């Protein structure tokens, strides 16, 4: 049995003609949401030299446009674009998946958490262990300024992480300041290990 789905590419609005058969339905595979031409514009990131942080894609021109539309123009549908790739890399992980959180006021402004939404669309369970305690963003800062930033997170009330293996998830990795703050806090609280996964690496 085959079911035909006709939809438009979420990036260029070109027509998609997809065929979904019983195997794809059975194994929970995700229908394509972008066309092959758009998909080819994204460049995988070479993770050979990095063991603690794994990133899916480089921050090239196509990714810059995607990121701007998703994060700053609040196009929540774009969370579907990389759900298959995120699922393939995370569904087998044994660590607790912990998203990097937004400050509550920033969340209210943007209406949805971009990291949480990426995980939801990929059917990846997650838990919130962290709270962001500052509205200050890392964008626009120099590398030196980012490295001097005081702690930006705290543990949520009643969270216990002793001896847990944790995988932090964030949308973008630039200097790594955000990830390091979260890693330091969790390790100081007794976590056994804290690694990270990001969609994009600058």
Backbone as ProteinMPNN parsed JSONL, in Angstrom:
{"seq_chain_A": "XXXXXXXXXXXXXXXXXXXXXXXXXXXXXXXXXXXXXXXXXXXXXXXXXXXXXXXXXXXXXXXXXXXXXXXXXXXXXXXXXXXXXXXXXXXXXXXXXXXXXXXXXXXXXXXXXXXXXXXXXXXXXXXXXXXXXXXXXXXXXXXXXXXXXXXXXXXXXXXXXXXXXXXXXXXXXXXXXXXXXXXXXXXXXXXXXXXXXXXXXX", "coords_chain_A": {"N_chain_A": [[0.84, -1.195, 0.0], [0.559, 2.184, -0.871], [0.837, 5.647, -0.08], [0.23, 8.812, -1.339], [1.674, 11.946, -0.882], [1.333, 15.356, -1.326], [2.993, 18.331, -1.179], [4.502, 21.48, -0.317], [7.885, 22.627, -0.528], [9.362, 23.702, 2.431], [11.222, 25.678, 2.418], [11.791, 26.827, -0.183], [9.356, 26.809, -1.337], [8.763, 25.218, -3.49], [7.131, 22.538, -5.295], [6.541, 19.438, -3.738], [6.589, 15.976, -4.312], [5.798, 13.269, -2.701], [6.201, 9.816, -1.836], [4.835, 7.658, 0.434], [5.325, 4.637, 1.879], [4.232, 1.477, 3.42], [6.355, 0.582, 4.978], [7.757, 2.889, 5.718], [5.832, 4.123, 7.282], [5.588, 2.229, 9.319], [8.149, 2.189, 10.508], [8.345, 4.727, 11.468], [9.399, 6.823, 9.904], [10.237, 10.061, 8.676], [8.369, 12.155, 6.559], [9.645, 13.988, 3.714], [10.333, 17.453, 3.991], [11.573, 19.437, 2.679], [12.908, 20.276, -0.554], [15.159, 18.361, -2.722], [17.041, 20.101, -3.898], [17.211, 22.282, -2.126], [18.03, 20.927, 0.151], [20.582, 20.054, -0.57], [22.082, 22.327, -0.288], [22.896, 22.614, 2.303], [25.687, 22.11, 4.393], [27.344, 19.385, 5.799], [28.882, 19.221, 9.052], [32.285, 18.726, 9.894], [33.181, 16.562, 12.297], [35.474, 15.385, 13.276], [37.598, 16.231, 14.943], [36.49, 16.814, 17.365], [35.269, 15.601, 20.321], [33.55, 16.01, 22.467], [31.489, 17.712, 21.715], [29.044, 17.429, 19.326], [28.146, 18.403, 16.092], [25.715, 19.003, 13.541], [25.623, 20.556, 11.104], [27.412, 22.98, 9.065], [27.705, 26.56, 9.361], [26.736, 27.908, 6.853], [25.758, 29.966, 3.995], [23.139, 29.146, 3.257], [22.296, 27.918, 5.636], [22.423, 30.076, 7.352], [20.329, 31.671, 6.386], [18.166, 29.933, 6.853], [18.306, 29.749, 9.67], [17.834, 32.374, 10.487], [15.182, 32.744, 9.617], [13.871, 30.762, 11.085], [14.537, 31.202, 13.841], [14.442, 33.997, 14.357], [12.408, 35.108, 12.828], [10.379, 33.632, 13.67], [9.297, 31.303, 12.491], [7.833, 28.612, 13.059], [7.224, 26.236, 11.743], [9.524, 25.485, 10.444], [10.942, 23.935, 12.155], [10.553, 21.352, 11.461], [12.278, 20.728, 9.413], [14.845, 19.512, 9.836], [14.232, 17.232, 11.26], [14.415, 14.465, 10.743], [17.209, 14.007, 10.552], [18.039, 14.828, 13.103], [16.647, 12.995, 14.688], [17.869, 10.595, 13.837], [20.429, 10.893, 14.886], [20.048, 11.117, 17.617], [18.143, 9.338, 18.754], [19.093, 6.92, 19.68], [20.754, 7.499, 21.757], [21.93, 7.141, 25.101], [22.112, 8.933, 27.124], [20.586, 11.434, 29.293], [18.574, 13.709, 27.644], [18.991, 17.086, 27.473], [17.756, 20.169, 26.876], [19.168, 23.369, 26.007], [17.96, 26.089, 27.762], [15.629, 28.862, 27.247], [15.434, 32.234, 28.483], [12.602, 33.006, 30.536], [11.233, 35.432, 29.849], [12.222, 35.976, 27.305], [11.302, 33.724, 26.002], [8.579, 34.225, 26.048], [8.475, 36.418, 24.326], [9.266, 35.282, 21.874], [7.511, 33.237, 21.495], [7.797, 30.442, 21.196], [10.015, 27.769, 22.177], [12.91, 27.374, 20.459], [14.826, 25.303, 20.533], [13.574, 23.258, 22.021], [11.441, 22.776, 20.288], [12.674, 21.717, 18.01], [13.459, 19.236, 19.026], [10.974, 18.127, 19.738], [9.725, 17.847, 17.218], [11.351, 15.924, 16.161], [10.702, 13.755, 17.627], [12.071, 13.224, 20.034], [12.528, 12.478, 23.358], [12.896, 14.653, 26.196], [14.31, 16.422, 29.043], [14.008, 19.201, 31.261], [16.568, 20.576, 32.947], [17.802, 22.909, 33.514], [17.722, 26.475, 34.157], [17.637, 29.627, 32.622], [19.2, 32.543, 33.701], [19.612, 35.1, 32.938], [18.84, 37.767, 30.684], [20.6, 38.487, 28.835], [22.223, 38.098, 25.711], [24.503, 36.089, 23.705], [25.09, 36.844, 21.159], [26.651, 39.254, 19.093], [28.666, 39.846, 20.861], [32.232, 39.984, 21.385], [34.717, 37.365, 21.048], [36.362, 37.382, 23.321], [34.774, 38.778, 25.146], [32.638, 37.001, 25.41], [33.885, 34.812, 26.609], [34.385, 35.816, 29.113], [31.959, 35.993, 30.286], [29.77, 35.871, 33.077], [28.277, 33.114, 34.994], [25.384, 31.832, 33.414], [23.287, 30.193, 33.899], [21.173, 28.269, 36.149], [20.437, 25.438, 38.242], [17.245, 23.869, 37.979], [14.658, 23.931, 40.469], [14.8, 21.357, 42.868], [16.063, 19.564, 41.169], [18.121, 16.791, 40.618], [21.244, 15.676, 39.7], [23.248, 13.899, 40.169], [25.689, 11.572, 39.258], [24.582, 11.201, 36.742], [24.469, 10.757, 33.167], [24.618, 13.147, 30.71], [23.293, 14.791, 27.861], [23.582, 17.742, 26.386], [21.561, 19.888, 24.387], [21.603, 22.212, 21.803], [20.84, 24.925, 19.518], [22.835, 26.3, 18.044], [26.399, 26.502, 17.859], [28.947, 28.593, 18.692], [31.354, 30.183, 20.002], [31.242, 28.421, 22.038], [30.629, 29.167, 24.604], [28.067, 29.159, 25.88], [27.478, 26.395, 26.048], [29.654, 25.562, 27.645], [29.16, 26.895, 30.08], [26.806, 25.583, 30.909], [27.741, 22.922, 31.045], [29.7, 23.136, 33.064], [28.156, 23.859, 35.31], [26.485, 21.599, 35.598], [28.35, 19.525, 35.933], [29.593, 20.356, 38.294], [27.468, 19.941, 39.934], [27.451, 17.261, 40.193], [27.11, 15.546, 37.995], [27.857, 12.684, 35.982], [28.874, 12.696, 33.365], [28.948, 15.174, 30.765], [28.022, 15.869, 27.677], [27.558, 17.358, 24.379], [25.245, 18.333, 21.797], [24.644, 19.949, 18.758], [22.695, 21.688, 16.306], [23.934, 23.39, 14.466], [27.22, 24.573, 13.617], [29.394, 27.232, 13.94]], "CA_chain_A": [[0.0, 0.0, 0.0], [1.303, 3.429, -0.929], [0.032, 6.842, 0.076], [0.917, 9.931, -1.953], [1.541, 13.23, -0.227], [1.784, 16.479, -2.133], [3.147, 19.51, -0.352], [5.502, 22.412, -0.821], [9.142, 22.777, 0.209], [9.233, 24.74, 3.446], [12.236, 26.716, 2.219], [11.663, 27.536, -1.462], [7.947, 26.706, -1.729], [8.601, 24.354, -4.654], [6.231, 21.411, -5.083], [7.109, 18.144, -3.382], [5.752, 14.802, -4.554], [6.383, 12.213, -1.89], [5.509, 8.533, -1.73], [5.046, 7.05, 1.738], [4.825, 3.263, 1.859], [3.944, 0.916, 4.739], [7.596, 0.466, 5.757], [8.06, 4.18, 6.302], [4.874, 4.349, 8.359], [5.886, 1.292, 10.394], [9.382, 2.549, 11.187], [8.258, 6.108, 11.927], [10.252, 7.717, 9.137], [9.625, 11.361, 8.485], [8.256, 12.628, 5.17], [10.479, 15.135, 3.396], [9.696, 18.766, 4.089], [12.272, 20.339, 1.765], [13.266, 19.632, -1.817], [16.575, 17.968, -2.805], [17.876, 21.251, -4.231], [17.446, 23.025, -0.885], [18.785, 20.065, 1.069], [21.973, 20.005, -1.02], [22.775, 23.575, 0.064], [23.404, 22.517, 3.674], [26.969, 21.395, 4.434], [27.602, 18.687, 7.063], [30.049, 19.663, 9.801], [33.285, 17.682, 10.137], [33.342, 16.447, 13.747], [36.591, 14.483, 13.569], [38.499, 16.72, 15.983], [35.718, 17.205, 18.546], [34.604, 14.444, 20.913], [32.577, 16.402, 23.478], [30.376, 18.421, 21.096], [28.77, 16.975, 17.961], [27.294, 19.331, 15.352], [25.256, 18.437, 12.279], [25.853, 21.35, 9.893], [28.172, 24.226, 9.079], [26.91, 27.79, 9.265], [26.958, 28.513, 5.543], [24.738, 30.951, 3.621], [21.819, 28.521, 3.318], [21.945, 27.727, 7.04], [22.198, 31.404, 7.921], [18.982, 32.066, 6.005], [17.254, 29.074, 7.609], [18.367, 30.086, 11.092], [17.177, 33.666, 10.651], [13.742, 32.556, 9.457], [13.355, 29.92, 12.158], [14.724, 31.735, 15.19], [14.141, 35.414, 14.537], [11.13, 35.425, 12.194], [9.417, 32.811, 14.397], [8.642, 30.362, 11.59], [7.916, 27.365, 13.813], [7.151, 25.091, 10.83], [10.875, 25.102, 10.026], [11.475, 22.924, 13.083], [10.399, 20.047, 10.817], [13.231, 20.549, 8.314], [15.945, 18.602, 10.174], [13.774, 16.271, 12.261], [14.932, 13.125, 10.443], [18.626, 13.969, 10.898], [18.146, 14.906, 14.563], [16.201, 11.7, 15.203], [18.878, 9.572, 13.546], [21.604, 11.08, 15.731], [19.762, 11.17, 19.052], [17.182, 8.394, 19.309], [19.779, 5.791, 20.294], [21.622, 7.956, 22.844], [21.498, 6.677, 26.41], [22.144, 10.035, 28.074], [19.404, 12.284, 29.419], [18.623, 14.818, 26.699], [18.684, 18.327, 28.205], [17.861, 21.331, 25.995], [19.568, 24.667, 26.541], [16.691, 26.809, 27.883], [15.523, 30.301, 27.032], [14.912, 32.989, 29.62], [11.132, 33.07, 30.415], [10.781, 36.636, 29.143], [12.573, 35.785, 25.896], [10.371, 32.711, 25.496], [7.296, 34.895, 25.825], [8.636, 37.259, 23.141], [9.406, 34.475, 20.655], [6.318, 32.383, 21.491], [8.137, 29.019, 21.322], [11.424, 27.476, 22.397], [13.403, 26.804, 19.211], [15.511, 24.029, 20.779], [12.535, 22.286, 22.385], [10.617, 22.45, 19.121], [13.468, 20.806, 17.181], [13.389, 17.904, 19.639], [9.596, 17.636, 19.628], [9.461, 17.431, 15.842], [12.151, 14.717, 15.915], [10.226, 12.717, 18.555], [13.123, 12.931, 21.005], [12.155, 12.878, 24.721], [13.891, 15.503, 26.856], [13.97, 16.962, 30.365], [14.603, 20.501, 31.544], [17.305, 20.633, 34.206], [18.421, 24.228, 33.662], [16.988, 27.729, 33.969], [18.501, 30.747, 32.259], [18.997, 33.566, 34.717], [19.892, 36.418, 32.385], [18.288, 38.06, 29.357], [21.731, 38.834, 27.97], [22.529, 37.112, 24.675], [25.913, 36.04, 23.307], [25.221, 37.462, 19.842], [27.181, 40.611, 19.078], [29.839, 39.948, 21.725], [33.488, 39.451, 20.872], [35.085, 36.096, 21.688], [36.888, 37.683, 24.648], [33.641, 39.128, 26.002], [31.875, 35.783, 25.683], [34.635, 33.97, 27.534], [34.342, 36.446, 30.438], [30.577, 36.068, 30.747], [29.49, 35.107, 34.302], [27.352, 31.99, 34.847], [24.093, 32.275, 32.889], [22.274, 29.196, 34.237], [21.097, 27.633, 37.466], [19.636, 24.218, 38.216], [15.855, 24.026, 38.384], [14.404, 23.499, 41.829], [14.658, 19.915, 43.145], [16.75, 18.736, 40.175], [19.284, 16.054, 41.101], [21.951, 15.137, 38.533], [24.387, 13.098, 40.623], [26.031, 10.354, 38.513], [23.852, 11.092, 35.476], [25.104, 11.089, 31.9], [23.745, 14.167, 30.144], [23.601, 15.33, 26.542], [22.989, 19.054, 26.158], [21.19, 20.148, 22.995], [21.421, 23.621, 21.482], [20.681, 25.122, 18.078], [24.042, 26.77, 17.37], [27.634, 26.556, 18.638], [29.895, 29.57, 18.139], [32.572, 30.046, 20.807], [31.033, 27.352, 23.023], [30.429, 29.73, 25.939], [26.805, 28.686, 26.46], [27.645, 24.976, 26.384], [30.6, 25.432, 28.765], [28.464, 27.305, 31.309], [25.895, 24.5, 31.296], [28.568, 21.772, 31.429], [30.337, 23.406, 34.353], [27.136, 23.817, 36.349], [26.028, 20.223, 35.78], [29.45, 18.724, 36.489], [29.745, 20.772, 39.69], [26.334, 19.378, 40.675], [27.667, 15.832, 40.364], [26.862, 14.727, 36.811], [28.959, 11.782, 35.615], [29.436, 13.228, 32.123], [28.089, 16.14, 30.08], [28.421, 16.126, 26.299], [26.628, 18.283, 23.744], [24.837, 18.165, 20.402], [24.057, 21.169, 18.207], [22.31, 21.622, 14.894], [24.822, 24.205, 13.64], [28.51, 25.01, 14.168], [29.966, 28.369, 13.213]], "C_chain_A": [[0.872, 1.239, 0.0], [0.351, 4.6, -0.785], [0.835, 8.023, -0.47], [0.641, 11.206, -1.16], [2.082, 14.307, -1.143], [1.839, 17.703, -1.239], [4.238, 20.387, -0.958], [6.733, 22.432, 0.081], [9.001, 23.94, 1.186], [10.227, 25.876, 3.263], [12.046, 27.513, 0.933], [10.239, 27.539, -2.008], [7.73, 25.911, -3.015], [7.755, 23.143, -4.307], [7.015, 20.146, -4.755], [6.105, 17.06, -3.729], [6.388, 13.635, -3.821], [5.546, 10.958, -1.896], [5.859, 7.944, -0.372], [4.477, 5.636, 1.702], [4.696, 2.722, 3.29], [5.199, 0.787, 5.605], [7.931, 1.776, 6.446], [7.108, 4.496, 7.45], [5.214, 3.484, 9.572], [7.102, 1.724, 11.193], [9.465, 4.03, 11.54], [9.22, 7.031, 11.194], [9.5, 8.995, 8.815], [9.524, 11.718, 7.003], [9.161, 13.833, 4.938], [9.678, 16.429, 3.511], [10.406, 19.808, 3.224], [12.698, 19.561, 0.527], [14.756, 19.268, -1.842], [17.504, 19.137, -3.102], [18.203, 22.076, -2.984], [18.303, 22.213, 0.082], [20.267, 20.041, 0.711], [22.769, 21.257, -0.639], [23.356, 23.545, 1.475], [24.643, 21.637, 3.707], [27.164, 20.708, 5.787], [28.868, 19.216, 7.731], [30.986, 18.484, 10.046], [33.6, 17.637, 11.631], [34.567, 15.64, 14.171], [37.439, 14.924, 14.754], [37.778, 17.06, 17.284], [34.943, 16.006, 19.083], [33.46, 14.842, 21.84], [31.352, 17.094, 22.895], [30.227, 17.945, 19.652], [27.813, 17.957, 17.306], [26.941, 18.739, 13.992], [25.732, 19.212, 11.062], [26.735, 22.568, 10.147], [27.228, 25.418, 8.919], [27.219, 28.478, 7.949], [25.797, 29.461, 5.215], [23.324, 30.374, 3.718], [21.365, 28.34, 4.764], [21.685, 29.062, 7.735], [20.778, 31.884, 7.621], [17.941, 31.246, 6.765], [17.159, 29.527, 9.066], [17.65, 31.408, 11.376], [15.656, 33.504, 10.575], [13.153, 31.779, 10.629], [13.386, 30.631, 13.516], [14.212, 33.162, 15.356], [12.855, 35.858, 13.844], [10.018, 34.502, 12.693], [8.636, 31.859, 13.495], [8.758, 28.953, 12.179], [7.847, 26.129, 12.922], [8.534, 24.598, 10.417], [11.551, 24.152, 11.011], [11.401, 21.536, 12.479], [11.537, 19.719, 9.847], [14.295, 19.492, 8.627], [15.535, 17.518, 11.164], [14.312, 14.866, 12.005], [16.387, 12.995, 10.871], [18.828, 14.002, 12.413], [17.732, 13.574, 15.191], [17.281, 10.64, 15.025], [20.086, 9.68, 14.465], [21.313, 10.971, 17.226], [18.907, 10.025, 19.596], [17.847, 7.216, 20.022], [20.648, 6.196, 21.486], [21.047, 7.547, 24.192], [21.488, 7.798, 27.45], [20.767, 10.692, 28.213], [19.588, 13.464, 28.458], [18.13, 16.081, 27.413], [18.848, 19.521, 27.265], [18.433, 22.539, 26.739], [18.305, 25.539, 26.586], [16.792, 28.276, 27.472], [15.096, 30.961, 28.344], [13.393, 33.111, 29.448], [10.615, 34.296, 29.656], [11.07, 36.533, 27.65], [11.646, 34.755, 25.246], [9.015, 33.336, 25.187], [7.339, 35.751, 24.568], [8.591, 36.417, 21.859], [8.307, 33.438, 20.487], [6.605, 30.874, 21.531], [9.636, 28.873, 21.548], [11.975, 26.747, 21.178], [14.123, 25.474, 19.413], [14.505, 22.944, 21.144], [11.757, 21.833, 21.154], [11.357, 21.523, 18.16], [13.376, 19.378, 17.709], [11.99, 17.315, 19.544], [9.32, 17.1, 18.231], [10.231, 16.169, 15.482], [11.742, 13.546, 16.818], [11.308, 12.259, 19.532], [12.671, 13.398, 22.394], [13.279, 13.705, 25.364], [13.381, 15.937, 28.223], [14.657, 18.309, 30.532], [15.252, 20.473, 32.928], [17.765, 22.052, 34.524], [17.413, 25.355, 33.515], [17.986, 28.809, 33.594], [18.181, 31.913, 33.174], [19.319, 34.967, 34.221], [19.261, 36.553, 31.006], [19.397, 38.34, 28.355], [21.989, 37.721, 26.971], [24.007, 37.178, 24.315], [26.149, 36.702, 21.946], [25.704, 38.894, 19.944], [28.393, 40.807, 19.97], [31.079, 39.443, 21.005], [33.779, 38.131, 21.586], [35.561, 36.333, 23.123], [35.759, 38.007, 25.615], [32.819, 37.895, 26.365], [32.569, 34.928, 26.73], [34.613, 34.517, 28.959], [32.937, 36.508, 31.026], [30.384, 35.263, 32.037], [28.422, 34.04, 34.048], [25.955, 32.472, 34.448], [22.965, 31.298, 33.212], [22.264, 28.889, 35.728], [20.28, 26.357, 37.302], [18.201, 24.539, 38.618], [15.668, 23.443, 39.785], [14.162, 21.994, 41.884], [15.28, 19.01, 42.081], [17.987, 18.098, 40.8], [19.971, 15.399, 39.895], [23.124, 14.237, 38.908], [24.497, 11.801, 39.823], [25.255, 10.184, 37.206], [24.743, 11.433, 34.287], [24.139, 11.983, 31.128], [24.239, 14.578, 28.759], [22.852, 16.653, 26.384], [22.656, 19.216, 24.681], [20.958, 21.647, 22.82], [21.31, 23.764, 19.973], [21.999, 25.461, 17.393], [25.216, 26.851, 18.337], [28.558, 27.553, 17.953], [31.213, 29.453, 18.901], [32.458, 28.918, 21.823], [30.765, 27.85, 24.429], [29.176, 29.186, 26.613], [26.922, 27.231, 26.915], [28.561, 24.816, 27.599], [29.96, 25.837, 30.086], [27.567, 26.173, 31.806], [26.679, 23.267, 31.755], [29.16, 21.962, 32.819], [29.331, 23.288, 35.493], [26.708, 22.384, 36.64], [27.113, 19.325, 36.37], [29.678, 19.076, 37.955], [28.626, 20.208, 40.565], [26.414, 17.861, 40.781], [27.384, 14.952, 39.167], [28.095, 13.882, 36.482], [29.657, 12.258, 34.354], [28.435, 14.19, 31.5], [28.683, 16.4, 28.695], [27.37, 17.013, 25.65], [26.41, 17.94, 22.277], [24.222, 19.474, 19.933], [23.692, 20.954, 16.735], [23.374, 22.26, 14.02], [26.119, 24.487, 14.378], [29.058, 26.128, 13.297], [31.438, 28.12, 12.985]], "O_chain_A": [[1.818, 1.338, 0.781], [-0.775, 4.576, -1.283], [1.994, 8.209, -0.1], [-0.504, 11.495, -0.814], [3.183, 14.173, -1.678], [0.843, 18.069, -0.614], [4.816, 20.055, -1.993], [6.63, 22.274, 1.297], [8.571, 25.031, 0.809], [10.087, 26.928, 3.888], [12.13, 28.741, 0.95], [9.951, 28.188, -3.014], [6.632, 25.926, -3.572], [7.671, 22.762, -3.14], [8.013, 19.827, -5.4], [4.91, 17.205, -3.472], [7.393, 13.081, -4.265], [4.318, 11.024, -1.956], [7.033, 7.75, -0.056], [3.273, 5.458, 1.514], [5.01, 3.421, 4.253], [5.116, 0.873, 6.831], [8.337, 1.79, 7.608], [7.513, 5.064, 8.464], [5.14, 3.944, 10.712], [7.098, 1.639, 12.422], [10.539, 4.531, 11.874], [9.797, 7.931, 11.804], [8.275, 8.998, 8.697], [10.506, 11.59, 6.272], [9.414, 14.611, 5.858], [8.496, 16.48, 3.168], [9.912, 20.923, 3.053], [12.831, 18.338, 0.563], [15.534, 19.815, -1.06], [18.634, 19.168, -2.614], [19.338, 22.517, -2.808], [19.19, 22.75, 0.745], [21.117, 20.012, 1.601], [24.0, 21.24, -0.666], [24.214, 24.362, 1.808], [24.658, 20.552, 3.126], [27.151, 21.378, 6.819], [29.815, 19.612, 7.051], [30.541, 17.382, 10.364], [34.212, 18.56, 12.169], [34.669, 15.253, 15.335], [37.948, 14.083, 15.495], [38.41, 17.552, 18.219], [34.075, 15.459, 18.403], [32.497, 14.089, 21.986], [30.284, 17.071, 23.506], [31.161, 18.044, 18.856], [26.787, 18.309, 17.887], [27.756, 18.06, 13.368], [26.193, 18.615, 10.089], [26.803, 23.106, 11.253], [26.113, 25.292, 8.413], [27.886, 29.512, 7.925], [24.951, 29.725, 6.069], [22.414, 31.043, 4.208], [20.201, 28.574, 5.089], [20.822, 29.155, 8.608], [20.106, 32.435, 8.493], [16.954, 31.79, 7.26], [16.067, 29.668, 9.617], [16.949, 31.542, 12.378], [14.931, 34.074, 11.39], [12.065, 32.099, 11.109], [12.392, 30.656, 14.241], [13.617, 33.496, 16.38], [12.269, 36.872, 14.224], [8.882, 34.563, 12.225], [7.446, 31.634, 13.712], [9.67, 28.201, 11.836], [8.358, 25.074, 13.299], [8.7, 23.426, 10.078], [12.623, 23.623, 10.721], [12.104, 20.63, 12.925], [11.735, 18.555, 9.5], [14.612, 18.664, 7.773], [16.389, 16.943, 11.838], [14.633, 14.148, 12.952], [16.768, 11.996, 11.482], [19.681, 13.292, 12.945], [18.387, 13.085, 16.112], [17.573, 9.88, 15.948], [20.705, 8.668, 14.792], [22.23, 10.755, 18.019], [18.943, 9.765, 20.798], [17.227, 6.582, 20.876], [21.217, 5.333, 22.156], [19.835, 7.598, 24.405], [20.924, 7.637, 28.532], [19.898, 10.525, 27.357], [20.625, 14.127, 28.462], [16.998, 16.134, 27.894], [19.973, 19.853, 26.893], [18.213, 22.709, 27.938], [17.645, 25.713, 25.562], [17.879, 28.844, 27.365], [14.479, 30.328, 29.2], [12.928, 33.302, 28.325], [9.652, 34.19, 28.897], [10.258, 36.953, 26.826], [11.256, 34.9, 24.088], [8.384, 33.007, 24.182], [6.361, 35.811, 23.824], [7.95, 36.802, 20.881], [8.195, 32.824, 19.426], [5.711, 30.101, 21.876], [10.424, 29.736, 21.162], [11.559, 25.625, 20.888], [14.043, 24.599, 18.55], [14.581, 21.829, 20.627], [11.453, 20.65, 21.001], [10.745, 20.64, 17.559], [13.234, 18.429, 16.938], [11.841, 16.119, 19.293], [8.746, 16.022, 18.078], [9.815, 15.422, 14.597], [12.357, 12.481, 16.779], [11.444, 11.07, 19.82], [12.45, 14.592, 22.594], [14.46, 13.476, 25.102], [12.192, 15.836, 28.524], [15.75, 18.531, 30.011], [14.568, 20.36, 33.946], [18.082, 22.362, 35.673], [16.391, 25.215, 32.843], [19.062, 28.896, 34.184], [17.012, 32.232, 33.395], [19.3, 35.92, 35.001], [19.159, 35.581, 30.258], [19.145, 38.42, 27.152], [21.977, 36.543, 27.327], [24.681, 38.175, 24.575], [27.276, 37.076, 21.621], [25.226, 39.66, 20.78], [29.083, 41.82, 19.859], [30.994, 38.584, 20.127], [33.161, 37.818, 22.605], [35.209, 35.58, 24.031], [35.776, 37.569, 26.765], [32.357, 37.764, 27.499], [31.926, 34.384, 27.628], [34.803, 33.762, 29.913], [32.744, 37.013, 32.132], [30.784, 34.101, 32.099], [27.748, 34.059, 33.018], [25.408, 33.393, 35.055], [21.815, 31.538, 32.845], [23.204, 29.202, 36.459], [19.525, 26.213, 36.341], [17.965, 25.377, 39.489], [16.426, 22.576, 40.221], [13.429, 21.432, 41.07], [15.044, 17.802, 42.095], [18.798, 18.778, 41.43], [19.336, 14.648, 39.154], [23.91, 13.855, 38.041], [23.54, 11.034, 39.72], [25.282, 9.1, 36.622], [25.64, 12.271, 34.376], [22.981, 11.622, 30.918], [25.441, 14.697, 28.52], [21.627, 16.669, 26.263], [23.392, 18.733, 23.82], [20.218, 22.269, 23.583], [21.642, 22.84, 19.231], [22.267, 24.978, 16.293], [25.048, 27.225, 19.498], [28.912, 27.386, 16.786], [32.098, 28.702, 18.49], [33.459, 28.503, 22.406], [30.682, 27.048, 25.36], [29.213, 28.797, 27.78], [26.516, 26.882, 28.023], [28.27, 24.016, 28.488], [30.192, 25.19, 31.107], [27.574, 25.847, 32.993], [26.315, 22.639, 32.749], [29.122, 21.054, 33.648], [29.624, 22.682, 36.524], [26.583, 21.997, 37.801], [26.829, 18.468, 37.206], [29.931, 18.19, 38.771], [28.798, 20.02, 41.769], [25.546, 17.236, 41.391], [27.41, 13.728, 39.29], [29.23, 14.316, 36.68], [30.885, 12.231, 34.272], [27.226, 14.045, 31.681], [29.71, 17.065, 28.561], [26.391, 17.384, 26.297], [27.263, 17.347, 21.617], [23.377, 20.049, 20.62], [24.303, 20.15, 16.031], [23.69, 21.74, 12.95], [26.133, 24.624, 15.602], [29.171, 25.989, 12.079], [32.12, 28.953, 12.389]]}, "name": "protein", "num_of_chains": 1, "seq": "XXXXXXXXXXXXXXXXXXXXXXXXXXXXXXXXXXXXXXXXXXXXXXXXXXXXXXXXXXXXXXXXXXXXXXXXXXXXXXXXXXXXXXXXXXXXXXXXXXXXXXXXXXXXXXXXXXXXXXXXXXXXXXXXXXXXXXXXXXXXXXXXXXXXXXXXXXXXXXXXXXXXXXXXXXXXXXXXXXXXXXXXXXXXXXXXXXXXXXXXXX"}
